[in-house]
Amino acid sequence: MPTGFFTHDLCHSYQQGPDSPESPERIDAIEDRMLAMGLSRVVTVLPSAPASLEDVLRAHDKSYVQELEQTSREAQRTGEKQISEDTFINELSFEAALKSAGAAIEAVRQVCAGTIRNAFACVRPPGHHAGRNFAHGFCLINSVACAALHALDVLGLKRVAIVDFDVHRADGTEDIIKGDERIALFSLYQETAFPFGLQPAQASNIINAPMPEGSDGTDVLRVVNDIWIPKLLSFKPELILVSAGFDAHRDEKQALFKLTEFDYSFMTIEVMRVARAVCGGRLVSILEGGYDIRSLARSAVAHITTLTRSA
């Protein structure tokens, strides 16, 4: 079975805000490198629809979603609005966030239906900093949380694991899934990076691994092998979701980790190995961070290439 590739039109046109590193060039760079490497002929590009309000409300408070929609609608006549130090809402923001969540959900549906082996959702805006009733870190709607809850509440799965290797802590995902024992969140991140001053959620279903500045592939892979894999095997998820941030790369200016393309590929191999062992290979990866355009493209393509390889 092939690897599915999901994206949407607004990835190439939606602007986050003035001079924001979360830009359309991120998706352009990934797709250009896929084309140059011949990867575009290997993945199967599949369509998706925007997430429904019902899907979004599993992860977010109704009042928060209504405020996002209203602010985005008003921006057509008043201009964009800044809602946090780094996050803006304009007339396309709400639609783009819905389409990104919808792509993640459709990827889960297709993987669980067995029509594709695994999938990569190449989408923006990212989502893992969006909580039940807050937005920051360029994130508005939490795509990975929406996808996990759709798998559980609609598709009938019993256990879903979320693996987050973005260099920044998944504070939004924590906020949404804390205490839901059907979901296990595994997150490694630079302990001194964004979000600043927000304490991690304390819940038995959240397995955080804060790491010091300068951590490299050896350090990260030690966490994956010594902590993540045993706990994943014990949890026995029926689906693994990956919040795939590539901003831990050594060329990235947003943080101070030292990963390389090889490290992302190796992490992917290890997570795929667990997926094959416990859930028939069911794995959906969703793009989160990564803002140095060149290292993002190389790292994402290394990750996607690994997903396309057979067991």
C-alpha positions in Angstrom: 0.0 0.0 0.0 1.2 3.5 -0.7 2.0 6.5 1.6 -0.7 9.1 1.4 0.2 12.8 1.0 -2.4 15.4 2.1 -2.3 19.1 1.8 -4.6 22.0 0.7 -4.7 25.1 -1.4 -4.4 27.7 1.4 -1.0 26.3 2.4 0.4 28.2 -0.5 -1.4 31.5 0.0 -2.4 32.0 3.6 -0.1 34.4 5.4 0.4 34.2 9.2 1.5 37.8 9.7 4.1 40.4 8.9 7.5 38.8 8.4 6.4 35.6 10.1 8.6 32.6 9.6 5.4 30.5 9.4 5.0 31.3 5.7 3.8 29.6 2.5 7.5 29.2 1.5 7.6 26.3 4.0 5.3 24.2 2.0 6.7 25.3 -1.3 10.2 24.2 -0.2 9.0 20.8 0.9 7.1 20.1 -2.3 9.9 21.5 -4.5 12.4 19.1 -2.9 10.0 16.2 -3.2 9.7 16.9 -6.9 13.5 17.2 -7.3 14.0 13.9 -5.4 11.4 12.0 -7.4 9.3 11.6 -4.2 6.2 13.1 -5.7 5.9 10.1 -7.9 6.1 7.7 -5.0 3.5 9.2 -2.6 -0.3 9.2 -3.4 -1.7 12.7 -3.3 -5.3 12.5 -1.8 -8.0 15.1 -1.3 -9.6 16.2 1.9 -12.3 18.5 3.1 -12.2 21.1 5.9 -12.8 19.7 9.4 -16.4 19.9 10.5 -17.5 22.0 13.5 -18.2 18.7 15.3 -14.7 17.5 14.8 -13.2 20.8 16.0 -15.4 20.9 19.1 -14.1 17.6 20.3 -10.8 19.4 20.9 -11.7 23.0 21.5 -14.3 25.0 23.5 -17.3 26.3 21.5 -16.8 29.9 22.6 -13.1 29.8 21.4 -14.0 28.4 18.0 -16.7 31.0 17.5 -14.3 33.8 18.5 -11.7 32.5 15.9 -14.4 32.4 13.2 -15.8 35.8 14.0 -12.3 37.4 14.2 -11.3 35.9 10.9 -14.6 37.1 9.3 -14.2 40.6 10.6 -10.6 40.8 9.3 -12.1 41.1 5.8 -13.0 44.7 6.6 -10.8 45.6 9.6 -7.5 43.9 8.6 -5.6 41.3 10.5 -5.7 41.1 14.3 -2.8 40.1 16.5 -3.9 37.6 19.2 -0.6 36.8 20.7 3.0 38.0 20.4 3.6 35.8 17.4 0.1 34.9 16.0 -2.2 36.9 13.8 -5.7 36.2 12.4 -6.7 37.4 9.0 -9.6 36.6 6.6 -8.1 33.2 5.6 -6.9 32.1 9.1 -10.0 30.1 10.2 -10.5 28.4 6.8 -6.8 27.5 6.6 -6.9 26.0 10.1 -10.0 24.0 9.4 -8.5 22.7 6.2 -5.3 21.6 8.0 -7.3 19.8 10.6 -9.5 18.3 7.9 -6.4 16.9 6.1 -5.2 15.3 9.3 -8.6 13.7 9.9 -8.9 12.4 6.4 -5.4 10.9 6.6 -6.5 9.1 9.7 -9.7 7.9 8.1 -7.8 6.5 5.1 -5.1 4.8 7.1 -7.6 3.2 9.4 -9.7 2.1 6.4 -6.6 0.4 5.1 -6.5 2.2 1.7 -3.1 3.6 2.4 -0.3 2.3 4.7 0.6 5.5 6.3 0.4 9.3 5.6 2.0 12.7 5.8 -0.2 15.8 6.2 1.9 18.6 4.7 -0.2 21.4 6.1 -0.1 24.9 7.7 -0.9 26.6 10.0 0.6 24.2 12.6 -1.5 23.2 15.5 0.2 21.7 18.6 0.4 25.0 20.5 -3.4 25.5 20.2 -5.2 24.5 23.4 -8.9 24.1 24.3 -9.4 27.9 24.5 -6.1 29.5 23.5 -4.0 30.2 20.4 -0.3 31.1 20.1 2.9 29.8 18.5 1.3 30.3 15.1 -1.4 27.7 16.0 -5.1 28.2 15.9 -6.8 24.7 15.7 -5.0 21.6 17.0 -4.9 19.3 14.0 -3.3 16.3 15.8 -5.8 16.5 18.7 -8.7 16.7 16.3 -7.4 13.7 14.4 -6.9 11.7 17.6 -10.3 12.4 19.0 -11.9 11.6 15.6 -10.2 8.2 15.6 -11.5 7.5 19.1 -15.0 8.9 19.0 -16.0 8.4 15.4 -13.9 5.5 14.1 -14.1 3.5 17.4 -10.5 3.1 18.2 -9.6 2.5 21.9 -6.1 3.8 22.2 -4.1 6.4 20.2 -0.6 7.6 20.8 0.7 11.0 19.8 4.5 11.3 19.3 5.7 14.9 19.2 9.3 15.6 18.2 9.0 19.3 17.5 11.6 21.3 19.5 8.9 23.2 21.3 6.7 21.6 24.0 3.2 20.7 22.8 1.4 22.8 25.4 -1.8 22.9 23.4 -2.0 19.2 22.8 -1.3 18.7 26.5 -4.1 21.0 27.4 -6.6 19.1 25.3 -5.7 15.5 26.0 -4.6 15.7 29.7 -6.4 13.0 31.7 -7.8 11.2 28.7 -6.3 7.8 29.2 -7.3 6.7 25.7 -4.5 9.0 24.4 -0.8 8.9 25.4 1.3 11.9 24.4 5.0 11.5 24.1 6.8 14.8 23.7 10.5 15.7 23.7 11.6 19.3 23.5 14.1 22.0 24.4 13.3 22.9 28.0 14.3 26.5 27.6 12.4 27.2 24.4 8.8 28.4 23.7 6.3 28.4 25.4 7.9 30.4 28.1 6.6 30.4 31.6 3.9 27.8 31.1 4.2 24.8 33.3 3.7 21.4 31.7 0.5 19.6 32.3 0.7 17.0 35.0 -1.2 13.9 33.9 -0.3 10.2 33.8 -1.1 10.1 30.0 1.6 12.7 29.2 5.2 11.5 28.9 7.3 14.6 28.6 11.1 14.6 28.0 12.5 18.2 28.5 16.1 18.3 27.2 18.9 20.9 27.5 20.1 23.3 24.8 22.6 21.6 22.5 21.0 18.2 22.6 21.9 16.3 19.4 20.7 13.1 17.6 22.4 10.8 20.1 20.6 12.4 23.0 17.2 12.4 21.3 17.5 8.9 20.1 18.3 7.8 23.6 15.0 9.2 24.8 13.2 7.5 21.9 14.8 4.1 22.5 14.9 4.1 26.3 11.6 5.8 27.2 9.3 6.1 24.2 9.5 2.7 22.7 9.0 0.6 25.9 6.1 2.8 26.9 4.6 2.7 23.4 4.8 -1.0 23.3 3.2 -1.3 26.7 0.4 1.2 25.8 -0.4 -0.8 22.6 -2.0 2.1 20.5 -4.2 1.2 17.6 -2.9 4.2 15.8 0.2 6.4 16.1 0.1 10.1 15.2 3.2 12.1 14.8 3.4 15.8 15.4 6.3 16.3 13.0 8.2 19.5 13.8 11.6 19.9 12.1 12.8 22.9 14.1 15.2 20.8 16.2 17.6 20.8 13.2 21.1 22.2 13.8 20.5 24.9 11.1 17.3 26.1 12.7 17.4 29.6 14.3 14.2 29.2 16.4 15.9 26.9 19.0 19.2 25.3 19.9 19.0 21.5 19.2 21.5 19.9 16.8 19.5 17.3 14.9 20.2 16.3 11.3 18.2 14.8 8.5 19.6 11.4 9.4 18.2 11.8 13.0 14.7 12.5 11.7 14.9 9.5 9.4 16.1 7.3 12.2 13.4 8.5 14.6 10.9 7.7 11.9 12.2 4.2 11.4 11.9 3.6 15.1 8.3 4.9 15.4 7.4 2.9 12.3 8.9 -0.2 13.9 6.6 0.2 16.9 3.6 0.9 14.6 4.2 -2.4 12.7 4.5 -4.3 16.0 1.4 -3.0 17.7 -1.1 -1.5 15.2 -0.5 -2.9 11.8 1.7 0.0 10.7 -1.0 2.6 11.2 0.8 5.9 11.3 -0.2 9.5 10.3 2.4 12.3 10.5 1.3 15.9 10.6 3.6 18.9 9.9 4.2 21.2 12.9 7.3 23.5 13.1 10.4 24.0 11.0 11.2 27.5 9.9 14.7 27.4 8.3 13.4 26.7 4.8 16.4 24.7 3.5 16.7 22.4 6.6 13.0 22.0 6.8 12.7 20.8 3.2 15.6 18.3 3.6 14.3 17.0 7.0 10.7 16.7 5.9 11.7 14.8 2.7 14.0 12.5 4.7 11.0 11.8 7.0 8.5 11.3 4.1 11.0 9.1 2.2 11.3 6.9 5.2 7.6 6.6 5.5 7.4 5.3 1.9 9.8 2.4 2.6 8.4 -1.0 3.0 8.8 -3.0 6.3 
